[in-house]
Structures are given as C-alpha cells and as structure tokens.
Amino acid sequence: MLRVLLVNDTAKPIGTLRDALACAGYTVIAEVNGAAALLHAVESQRPDVVIIDTESPSRDTLEQLAVMGHAAPRPVVMFADRCEPLAMRAAVSAGVTAYVVDHVGADKLAPIIDVALARFEEEARLKKRLANAEQQLADRKLIDRAKGILMDKRGLSEAEAFTTLRDQAMKQGIKIAEVARQLIAMADLLG
C-alpha cells in the first residue's frame, strides 16, 4: 500500500481528492497546505509519492519541488485545474512526474500513480547512469594527467605509467583514480 503525501496548493477544499485516494486503496499519511512545508513534510513523513492539488503551479511551488528533488526526491503527481503548456513544462522541469489536468475518479488514480512511479524510477536509473559516466570520464582525465606526470618526470612509456599507477593502487587498496589524485596533488605541491 503506497503512502501518499497530499499537498493542497489551492484555496478550495481537497476532500474530494483525499476521498478518491482512500477509495483507490492509498494511505494519505499527511496533508500539507501550500508548498512552503513540502520539503520538511517529505523528509519527516517519507512518502512513496507526493500528490499536489493546484489550480496552476505557482513559482513558489515549483521552487520547492526543485529543492525537494535534490534533497529528498520522490515521484510527484500534480493535478491542475487549467491546461497551461508553459506551466506544464515548468512543472516537469521542477520534478513533476505526472501532470494531470482536471481531477479524476478513484478508478483512474492507480494508473496515473503507477505511471508516475515508473517514470520516476526510470529517471532515477538514467540519472545514476549519467553520474557514473561523468565520474568515469573525470577519473579517466585524472589518470591521463597522472600518466603524463609519470611519463614526464620518470621517462616512462604510457603503458609503464599506467602499470605504475595500477600497482600503487593495488598496494594501497584504493582505486587507480585516487592514486592519480594523490600523484597530481603531490606534483602540484612540488611544482
């Protein structure tokens, strides 16, 4: 059973959406009025999904969603009253995983939330792959720079420089990139 944080970002009552969630079998663990308390509620309640009811997402709401996306990312479903293409794009950029115009009955909530969860998981997987690729590229640059230092200072070939870095990493029980970092730091220190 999914735990839902319900955010009311409108002046109208949110009872209809709360009731639809209950009918669909979801547990509303907390309700927040306005986006100002969003991050605190997500960090303290740790919901599986955040659902926001709004007329149209305000700049404050979008900013809070962006902050939440960095500090405590969660799938976000936004129900809006109006169809505004710029607002939709801004909401998706801020981390909304499903943007629904108008409200839906309990029978339609499960597929919408399922899509939001699947999209969130896919985005998280892609972000992780991107971060790994960026780290590998950064490590490769460090290793190449360290090999250059060894080739220049000790007259080694590129293969010998790499072997030296690899052997040192094995001796210390650390990654080659960390040995490269240490070597570059020492070379910078010694000039």
Sequence and secondary structure as in RCSB ss.txt:
>XXXX:A:sequence
MLRVLLVNDTAKPIGTLRDALACAGYTVIAEVNGAAALLHAVESQRPDVVIIDTESPSRDTLEQLAVMGHAAPRP
VVMFADRCEPLAMRAAVSAGVTAYVVDHVGADKLAPIIDVALARFEEEARLKKRLANAEQQLADRKLIDRAKGIL
MDKRGLSEAEAFTTLRDQAMKQGIKIAEVARQLIAMADLLG
>XXXX:A:secstr
  EEEEEEESSS  HHHHHHHHHTT EEEEEEESSTTHHHHHHHH  SEEEEEESS  HHHHHHHHHHHHHS   
EEEEESS  HHHHHHHHHHT SEEEES   HHHHHHHHHHHHHHHHHHHHHHHHHHHHHHHHHHHHHHHHHHHHH
HHHH   HHHHHHHHHHHHHHHTS HHHHHHHHHHHHHHH 
